[in-house]
Amino acid sequence: MNTNSVSAAQDSDAEAALISARRVLALEIKGLDALNRQLDGAFTAAVEAMASAAGRIVVTGMGKSGHIARKIASTLSSTGSPALYIHPGEAGHGDLGMIARNDVVLALSNSGETPELSTIISFTRRYELPLIGILSKRDSALGEAADIVLTLPSVAEACPMGLAPTTSSTMMLVLGDALAVALLERRGFSPDDFHVLHPDGKLGQGLTRVSEIMHTGESIPLVPPDMGMADVIVDMTAKSFGCVGVVAQDSGALRGIITDGDLRRHMDKNLLGQTAQHVMTSDPRSIRPQALAAEAVRSMNAHAQPVTSLFVIDEDRVVGIVHIHDCLRAGVV
């Protein structure tokens, strides 16, 4: 085969791949659009049942539905609705003990006839646990047993043979996201709550508060306005922030800041004979303790002359100091 033939074959394969991808996306978008139009009172009933449960949300499913169920359980837990996944095949071998009497069960099965689910279905009926089903066929074993049925619309699978779960599993996944977000909003789940559950990784780092990384107490470099510059320099050197804050003795309010740059600008034979208030720069940048650390980094870099530290002010008093290195150590850039 010559070079031109190989190139033509490669172009043909690339075009075929794009055609296939667009067909898959179109079919799955069609499924989501149909799901959106079909949402009704069953969805709100499912949200109510989950929100009212004193225990956890037990999510289960087999095969591809099981993979989707795991993701839904993870999303629920990370957004304030405690949940866990139970493998239906393991349920009858002791894992039913993971289900408490005040839990609610969310079962996924496209056909509604997954035999491995029978053990969990029977358990929920025996102990009167709320059972929510996500499925395509309401007149199925799961559909008949469930208290609340979220029926998936009849849309062809994106698989050209119509066999591999594709459109159906996407609809399950998105429906799970919709349930999790509805519960999140109902519970008033806040960014602070999110940070508590996501302390690691970029998500948690992006929600780090200044109060979590600032230096407090004796480590804050603070001097009164009338302190002589010889003592100011000693304090400035000991605290290692490259600056000191000048605070009013009566109110503790921040009056100004003295930095290494201020020392250089005032460097002459009279420097040590002056006081802090004569050398300080007034109205320095500051930050609130509840501000995000990312906001502190932006403030440090916001002007033509970046700074490396910010004093933290709460109710007009200095309560801490945060350095750019504190933000970097916390993963905030």
Secondary structure, DSSP 8 states (H G I E B T S, - for coil): --HHHHHHHHHHHHHHHHHHHHHHHHHHHHHHHHHHHH--HHHHHHHHHHHH-SS-EEEEE-THHHHHHHHHHHHHHHTT--EEEE-HHHHTTTGGGG--TT-EEEEE-SSS--GGGHHHHHHHHHTT--EEEEES-SSSHHHHH-SEEEE------SSTTS-SSSHHHHHHHHHHHHHHHHHHHHHT--HHHHHHH--SHHHHHHT-BHHHH-B-GGGS-EE-TT-BHHHHHHHHHHHTSSEEEEE-TTT--EEEEEEHHHHHHT-STTGGGSBHHHH-EES--EE-TTSBHHHHHHHHTSSSS--SEEEEEETTEEEEEEEHHHHHHTT--
